Amino acid sequence: NPSPSPTNHHPIIMQLDAPPPSGQELLAPAAVSSGSGSYGAVPAAPLRADAEPSAHAGEKLLQEVAPYVAEFVGTFVLVFTVGCVALSPAPASWQPTAIACAVTAMIYSTAPVSGGHLNPSVSLTLGLLGKLHWRRMLGFWFVQISGGLVGGACFSALLGHRAVPLRPSAPYSLSYAIVSELLYTAILCFVVGSCLVSRRNNPKDDRNQSFALAIGLVYIASGHALDTVSGFAILNPAIALGLPSSGLENTFGHYWAFAELLGAALAARLFAAIRAGSEECCQTPEHLAICVPRLWARMLAELLGSFSLVLTFGLNTVGKSEATAWSSAAMLSSMTYALGNISGAHFNPAVTLGVVLSGRNKCSVSDGLAYAAVQVLGGVAAGVLVSAFLTKGPYASEAFTLQPRQGYGLATAGIGEGVYTFVLVYVTLSCATVSIPKSWKTQQNFFFALAIGFAFVVGGSSVGSVSGSELNPASSVGIATMNLVSWKPYVAWTIPVTNCLKFSAFEGAGGVLAAIVFRVTHPSEYRKAPLLVQ
């Protein structure tokens, strides 16, 4: 495909097929390197030539044991943290963020040693992708579950042998909790694969540094989204089995673990499908940086990202979460880190419109139309699923109609949507589509997804109580779809349809304005490079 890449990422291929160091098994392809060290593979420390044979044997034994100890310690910390957070009197609204911080910190800490899995589902996904030897995977499972059980016993003893209830929240049945755990574990493992082992995200000698942040953000997104469904997101069989409980409550941990392993298998299939169309499209590995992913792979990436974003936004909305903006922004940032180098990670027709109008061959009109179509399709699919949770949830009697909030008119709500959609699209154009400065020592852009997520938080916090802060025609379509599927007799069906069109028009106008302002503020992006460089 001779057309230019849709994003500003210029990766160089990472050698995944290179044999591991002698005596070492490959844990996962190195995701990050700094100097001579690499994350994901067990470093083979040189043995001193003048050392005694017993010293050689001792150092080799430590090298073999270190990954398992790292996985045990990391998983112990996660389960201990989940238990303390769940049973402490701290505000519940901070629980997902606390757990996400523990996940991020421990992955960054253990990744150079073991790959930083800390989760049997993650190890299973990498095993299914051929990035982790099955014998090593089973060993990881053993120490991860052991670390979870020890962590659960420790926090239980510390807090007076109290149990963390692991069960669906009334009035939801077990099936809703299982489905939600499966879906969000699949998203988590997909992000792990995309950020740790994808070649586009990890060019040789310039590998991705944001992998743990992207993984932790999934816990923020899912934790708030599933608050009314199961209390909090687990997404990890070691946590599900490690949380101490008694009686009937104890049986649910096995259901959670089974669903999470199924989610890991689903993630492996999604990863293989998307990466097949984005990395295997280039016959010459050295040219992967300039090879554009196949259109169907880019469309699948946009579909998956839009579905995940609208699902998270919708579940927060029908659960009356106080952290809808924070949760949705976390999912947006995480999926942007995972898929930004495939499709550009628009997940929003207004963003796609802004990118198309900004020119520079970042996205053609035909590609933009294809993106918008699958983004809306993802919103519809998420809206149908959210409607099922609404009709069985604690607020089933409420409509959650797509309309201005009480006390505000359509013009006020629409202008709010337009202004903050402009902010979101402008930040996307300025951070995710510009050329990497030549003065940088890396060709990777590590802040773009975080900036985009922060822009969503700004809009959601500013006009969430005015318009609902969809800031995305796909989200507007998703909420309207939820309204139609779970139609209430006291609400005219034309209201969500009409408001969806009006909100989308304001959001589209924000995208157009962002493209115009971007052209004014970034003239260097439109300056042609000289044919000859001194």
Protein Blocks (a to p, Z undefined) as FASTA:
>chain_A
ZZdcfbfbdcddddfkbccdehiacfbdcfbdehjbcehiacdddddfkbcfklmmmmmm
mmmmmmmmmmmmmmmmmmmmmmmmmmmcbdfklmmmmmmmmmmmmmmmmmmmnoonopak
lmmmmmmnopacfklmmmmmmmmmmmmmmmmmmmmmmnoppacddddddfbdfklmmmmm
mmmmmmmmmmmmmmmmpmklmcghiacfklmmmmmmmmmmmmmmmmmmnopafkpaklmm
mpgcehjllmmmmmmmmmmmmmmmmmmmmmmmmmmmmmmmpmblklmmmpccdfklmmmm
mmmmmmmmmmmmmmmmmnopaklmmmmmmmmmmmmmmmmmmnopnopaklmmmmmmngno
lacfklmmmmmmmmmmmmmmmmmmmmmmmmmmmklmpgoiacddehiafklmmmmmmmmm
mmmmmmmmmmmmcccdfkbcbfbdfklmmmmmmmmmmmmmmmmmmnopnopaklmmmmmm
mmmmmccfklcfklmmmmmmmmmmmmmmmmmmmmmmmmmmmmmlmpccdfbdZZ
